[in-house]
């Protein structure tokens, strides 16, 4: 009887190993795209398509979008050499009305920095709406949960970049830190999705995804240093009190997100399967 039980346990053990690593291979093939969205000429938004090498999905108005893509490379040259700015409108020379309209739209899409408090608040509000549209496009519950978790950080990054012209002498430094945070988001998104998608049976046998947890911890450590730099810069900011309040709000949002990620990584590393000690 003991011999039969031993053979049964051995079979279960090796079957679990085959299942775990087969599942690992299937998960590793899943494509994770960056979290940004593209605004189309009709005002709608499209996300990246993991089944098309993370290219943006087609806009509803395909014909106009193709025209925008074709003229995109010419905008900077025209903007610098052939235009005058008068009351926010661009005057183009030797351009048809259609092309002029397209290029003005391109310029609007590229606007990233607010010129006053009202505009800053509007840009933050718009970014929230964009992220909502992005979530709707995912149609993947696990990915949706991960992206929703980190939306606060994405909004904070967008806000810091948008307020560059409103924060006086520290604007460039704040923007540089925001771009570092933006790069970090993609890394933590990938790692958190690996944790979220980890198979329950795999957790039972070999435990949590320690590698993904360590990747998150590394990013959290870097981001905590960046947050401290933002705090120091805020104290030296010779800017409007309302701008300073918005900056503080984004710093607090970032701190909350880093605390959440830190707890997630700790919990994942503590999850030990019955054979977890064999796969360290």
SULWO-V373651 format. One record per backbone hydrogen bond with DSSP energy under -1.0 kcal/mol. CO is the residue of the C=O (numbers start at 0). NH is the residue of the N-H. If there is no record, write none. Layout:
co:CO nh:NH
co:CO nh:NH
This chain:
co:0 nh:4
co:1 nh:5
co:2 nh:6
co:3 nh:7
co:4 nh:8
co:5 nh:9
co:6 nh:10
co:7 nh:11
co:8 nh:12
co:9 nh:13
co:10 nh:14
co:11 nh:15
co:12 nh:16
co:13 nh:17
co:14 nh:18
co:15 nh:19
co:16 nh:20
co:17 nh:21
co:18 nh:22
co:19 nh:23
co:20 nh:24
co:21 nh:25
co:22 nh:26
co:23 nh:27
co:26 nh:29
co:37 nh:45
co:39 nh:42
co:43 nh:39
co:45 nh:37
co:46 nh:56
co:48 nh:51
co:48 nh:53
co:51 nh:54
co:54 nh:48
co:59 nh:61
co:60 nh:64
co:61 nh:65
co:62 nh:66
co:63 nh:67
co:64 nh:68
co:65 nh:69
co:66 nh:70
co:70 nh:73
co:71 nh:74
co:73 nh:77
co:74 nh:78
co:75 nh:79
co:76 nh:80
co:77 nh:81
co:83 nh:90
co:85 nh:88
co:88 nh:85
co:95 nh:99
co:96 nh:100
co:97 nh:101
co:98 nh:102
co:99 nh:103
co:100 nh:104
co:101 nh:105
co:102 nh:106
co:103 nh:107
co:104 nh:108
co:105 nh:109
co:115 nh:119
co:116 nh:120
co:117 nh:121
co:118 nh:122
co:119 nh:123
co:120 nh:124
co:121 nh:125
co:122 nh:126
co:123 nh:127
co:124 nh:128
co:125 nh:129
co:126 nh:130
co:127 nh:131
co:128 nh:132
co:129 nh:133
co:130 nh:134
co:131 nh:135
co:132 nh:136
co:139 nh:143
co:140 nh:144
co:141 nh:145
co:142 nh:146
co:143 nh:147
co:144 nh:148
co:145 nh:149
co:147 nh:150
co:149 nh:153
co:150 nh:154
co:151 nh:155
co:152 nh:156
co:153 nh:157
co:154 nh:158
co:155 nh:159
co:156 nh:160
co:157 nh:161
co:158 nh:162
co:160 nh:163
co:161 nh:113
co:162 nh:165
co:166 nh:169
co:167 nh:170
co:169 nh:173
co:170 nh:174
co:171 nh:175
co:172 nh:176
co:173 nh:177
co:174 nh:178
co:175 nh:179
co:176 nh:180
co:177 nh:181
co:178 nh:182
co:179 nh:183
co:180 nh:184
co:181 nh:185
co:182 nh:186
co:183 nh:187
co:184 nh:188
co:185 nh:189
co:186 nh:190
co:187 nh:191
co:188 nh:192
co:189 nh:193
co:190 nh:194
co:191 nh:195
co:192 nh:196
co:194 nh:197
co:198 nh:202
co:199 nh:203
co:200 nh:204
co:201 nh:205
co:202 nh:206
co:203 nh:273
co:204 nh:274
co:207 nh:209
co:208 nh:212
co:209 nh:213
co:210 nh:214
co:211 nh:215
co:212 nh:216
co:213 nh:217
co:214 nh:218
co:215 nh:219
co:216 nh:220
co:217 nh:221
co:218 nh:222
co:219 nh:223
co:220 nh:224
co:221 nh:225
co:222 nh:226
co:223 nh:227
co:224 nh:228
co:225 nh:229
co:226 nh:230
co:227 nh:231
co:228 nh:232
co:229 nh:233
co:230 nh:234
co:231 nh:235
co:233 nh:236
co:236 nh:238
co:239 nh:243
co:240 nh:244
co:241 nh:245
co:242 nh:246
co:243 nh:247
co:244 nh:248
co:245 nh:249
co:246 nh:250
co:247 nh:251
co:248 nh:252
co:249 nh:253
co:250 nh:254
co:251 nh:255
co:252 nh:256
co:253 nh:257
co:254 nh:258
co:255 nh:259
co:256 nh:260
co:257 nh:261
co:258 nh:262
co:259 nh:263
co:260 nh:264
co:261 nh:265
co:262 nh:266
co:263 nh:267
co:264 nh:268
co:265 nh:269
co:270 nh:207
co:272 nh:275
co:274 nh:277
co:275 nh:278
